[in-house]
Amino acid sequence: MKNLHRVAFVLLLLGGALIGQAQTVNDSLAIVSAQWEVKTIGKGIVSRCAAFQELYHGPQYVSIIEVNPKQRHRAGIAFSREMKTMTRLAQEQKAIAAINGSYFDMKKGNSVTFLKVDRAVVDSTRESEFKNRVTGAVAVRKGKLRVVPWTRQIEHGYKKKTGVVLASGPLMLYHNRYADWSKCNEDFVQTKHPRSAVAVTKDRKVLLITVDGRAKGHAIGMSIPELAHLIKVLGGKDALNLDGGGSTTLYLNGEILNHPTDNGRFDHEGERIIPNIIYFR
């Protein structure tokens, strides 16, 4: 976070001509000047949470886990055919940090986006998901996590025999540039929702990010352009939107950091049962 004030200064110089679909200078300054509640969990894992009275035209609550892979924290993607809470899935993997994964069928419990574990294709991306939002994926190999673009053509030709890949979307940042959302569902992109995201910074740290929403007076949620702007100000280079809404959940060392919405209260108890997570241990 030490570079954020420098970023804010640059944004001030740019004035109203902010890069891509960035929001206002005041939004950028609110992010870098926020009173983040910071906790360090051992070496290489730091959490930051902040409540904003005014960010992107309303109150927000943002939670971030920053993981430094150089400290031997290994990434993974786990799934279960029996949907479970984040807490249970994370504990089964002995994870120290985790975030909910990609989109799924709430009745059947299976992923509706591509999921491949080594040689086995577990699920494929539905055509409706490609049309609406799937333009990226999380790829984990030998404990290292990458955010990559994803298309029908990439999926049909994907032949790698090791590692785990989970498609999601939309892709928000790639190589430090805003992605193209013009072919995604406009309502999904522009409507404010609770959101989950994974990002990789320029120095290869991984950010697990949740934005709360649907909580009047506490958090209104963000659109995709707003979330992309937030992550860019935070130093993200590559970033992917994950399943949001009631699935949005961030786990650290036995606790839920954000405020899941399934119980209708602004607390940490409203976990939804989900089938897959991205985690570190």
Stockholm file with secondary structure:
# STOCKHOLM 1.0

chainA/1-281         MKNLHRVAFVLLLLGGALIGQAQTVNDSLAIVSAQWEVKTIGKGIVSRCAAFQELYHGPQYVSIIEVNPKQRHRAGIAFSREMKTMTRLAQEQKAIAAINGSYFDMKKGNSVTFLKVDRAVVDSTRESEFKNRVTGAVAVRKGKLRVVPWTRQIEHGYKKKTGVVLASGPLMLYHNRYADWSKCNEDFVQTKHPRSAVAVTKDRKVLLITVDGRAKGHAIGMSIPELAHLIKVLGGKDALNLDGGGSTTLYLNGEILNHPTDNGRFDHEGERIIPNIIYFR
#=GR chainA/1-281 SS CTTHHHHHHHHHHHTTCCSTTCCCHHHHHHHHTCCCEEEECSSSEEEEEEEESSSSSSCEEEEEEEECGGGTCCEEEEEEEEEECHHHHHHHTTCSEEEECSCBCTTTCCBSSCEEETTEEEECCCHHHHHHTCCEEEEEETTEEEEEECCHHHHHTCCCCSSEEEEESCEEEETTEECCCTTSCHHHHHSCBCEEEEEEETTSCEEEEEECCSBTTTBCCBCHHHHHHHHHHTTEEEEEECCCGGGCCEEETTEECSCCCTTSSSSSCCCCCEEEEEEEC
#=GC SS_cons         CTTHHHHHHHHHHHTTCCSTTCCCHHHHHHHHTCCCEEEECSSSEEEEEEEESSSSSSCEEEEEEEECGGGTCCEEEEEEEEEECHHHHHHHTTCSEEEECSCBCTTTCCBSSCEEETTEEEECCCHHHHHHTCCEEEEEETTEEEEEECCHHHHHTCCCCSSEEEEESCEEEETTEECCCTTSCHHHHHSCBCEEEEEEETTSCEEEEEECCSBTTTBCCBCHHHHHHHHHHTTEEEEEECCCGGGCCEEETTEECSCCCTTSSSSSCCCCCEEEEEEEC
//
